[in-house]
């Protein structure tokens, strides 16, 4: 499965198959599959960019982590267990779980806070250099 993530039309800045932790997000289905050492360990609904906003597609190595992050761009909104992957874009928890499975964010990938915690803790344990976020259309 991981090899399939690195094929296709997306520009790949990193090779997902070489990472211990891969968060694979599919915009069309509003889902994320979390892989650890090549094995799928979670498949969850997410919310990505609503109309007028953008969730970028591609692949990035995780850049930094913030357990209790608050948005500096959107009214101090809570972004628990944030794994930043492309500038201000992150995979993070949300309390708006009723919106999961449909576009609703300003561009980040939102998921249930408990699922965000699983991803965050894996990224922390395996290291940023071994954590990749892949976003496909």
Phi, psi and omega per residue, in radians:
X1 nan -0.755 -3.112
X2 -1.095 -0.640 3.121
X3 -1.055 -0.606 3.125
X4 -1.153 -0.459 3.139
X5 -1.180 -0.498 -3.078
X6 -1.620 0.094 3.092
X7 -1.846 2.907 3.103
X8 1.849 -2.797 -2.971
X9 -1.579 -0.148 -3.084
X10 -1.299 2.421 3.005
X11 -1.236 2.282 -3.107
X12 -1.953 1.925 3.079
X13 -1.375 -0.362 -3.134
X14 -2.409 2.809 3.127
X15 -1.742 1.859 -3.088
X16 -1.009 -0.590 -3.095
X17 -1.159 -0.257 3.118
X18 -1.615 -0.062 -3.072
X19 -1.676 2.541 3.074
X20 -1.285 -0.560 -3.101
X21 -2.193 2.195 3.101
X22 -2.293 2.166 2.992
X23 -1.763 1.916 -3.091
X24 -1.827 1.923 -3.082
X25 -1.821 2.350 3.054
X26 -2.050 2.005 -3.091
X27 -1.107 -0.712 -3.068
X28 -1.065 -0.602 -3.109
X29 -1.813 -0.075 -3.112
X30 0.905 0.912 3.123
X31 -2.351 2.785 3.039
X32 -2.324 2.311 3.007
X33 -1.921 2.253 3.131
X34 -1.779 2.191 3.116
X35 -1.931 2.444 3.004
X36 -2.256 2.076 -3.079
X37 0.899 0.737 3.055
X38 1.473 -0.107 -3.115
X39 -1.845 2.290 3.086
X40 -1.202 2.170 -3.133
X41 -2.054 -0.078 3.095
X42 -2.872 2.557 3.084
X43 -2.484 1.957 -2.935
X44 -2.347 2.684 3.015
X45 -1.273 2.582 3.108
X46 -2.322 2.977 2.922
X47 -2.161 2.249 3.082
X48 -2.021 -2.842 -2.984
X49 -1.015 2.285 3.038
X50 -1.353 3.023 3.117
X51 -0.926 2.302 3.128
X52 1.604 -0.137 3.117
X53 -2.065 2.977 -3.075
X54 -2.321 2.332 2.854
X55 -1.845 2.062 -3.067
X56 -1.185 2.577 3.054
X57 -1.800 2.605 -3.117
X58 2.475 -2.808 3.133
X59 -2.392 2.353 -3.104
X60 -2.427 2.561 2.950
X61 -1.336 2.488 3.095
X62 -1.027 2.437 -3.070
X63 -1.804 -0.725 3.115
X64 -2.840 2.819 -3.086
X65 -2.088 2.593 3.056
X66 -2.581 1.881 -3.054
X67 -1.123 -0.706 -3.068
X68 -2.131 0.820 -3.033
X69 -1.205 2.597 3.012
X70 -2.234 2.394 -3.095
X71 -1.174 2.266 3.028
X72 -1.518 -0.179 -3.114
X73 -1.754 -0.468 -3.001
X74 -2.244 1.301 2.969
X75 0.918 0.650 3.072
X76 1.082 0.476 -3.102
X77 -1.050 2.423 3.127
X78 -1.209 2.414 3.114
X79 -2.340 1.153 -3.043
X80 -1.139 2.583 3.106
X81 0.926 0.862 -3.101
X82 -1.399 2.286 3.013
X83 -2.015 1.821 -3.114
X84 -1.427 2.387 -3.067
X85 -2.260 -0.294 -3.077
X86 -2.738 1.525 -3.109
X87 1.102 -2.083 -3.129
X88 -1.509 0.035 -3.133
X89 -1.519 2.407 -3.121
X90 -2.553 2.780 2.865
X91 -1.691 2.198 -3.078
X92 -2.685 2.878 3.109
X93 -1.294 2.845 3.100
X94 -2.541 2.645 3.004
X95 -1.639 -0.082 3.105
X96 -1.560 0.982 -3.067
X97 -1.124 -0.417 3.108
X98 -1.136 -0.288 3.132
X99 -1.636 -0.158 -3.120
X100 -1.084 2.508 -3.101
X101 1.633 0.007 3.110
X102 -2.537 2.649 3.107
X103 -1.062 2.265 -3.105
X104 -2.704 -0.197 -3.015
X105 -1.615 3.081 3.051
X106 -1.528 0.032 3.101
X107 2.523 -0.454 3.095
X108 -1.222 2.949 3.047
X109 -1.763 1.951 3.132
X110 -1.696 2.487 3.006
X111 -2.580 2.958 3.114
X112 -0.898 2.408 -3.056
X113 -1.012 -0.635 3.120
X114 -1.165 -0.614 3.087
X115 -1.253 -0.679 3.082
X116 -1.067 -0.661 3.120
X117 -1.103 -0.726 3.103
X118 -1.023 -0.847 3.134
X119 -1.099 -0.824 -3.131
X120 -1.000 -0.847 -3.107
X121 -1.152 -0.626 3.046
X122 -1.139 -0.766 3.117
X123 -1.086 -0.703 3.114
X124 -1.120 -0.791 -3.113
X125 -1.206 -0.781 -3.063
X126 -1.475 -0.355 3.136
X127 1.709 2.608 -3.133
X128 -1.067 -0.645 -3.119
X129 -1.160 -0.298 -3.137
X130 -1.907 0.294 -3.104
X131 -2.175 2.222 -3.091
X132 -2.232 2.438 3.005
X133 -1.927 2.199 3.102
X134 -2.065 2.211 3.104
X135 -2.142 2.116 -3.127
X136 -1.981 2.663 -3.137
X137 -0.999 nan nan
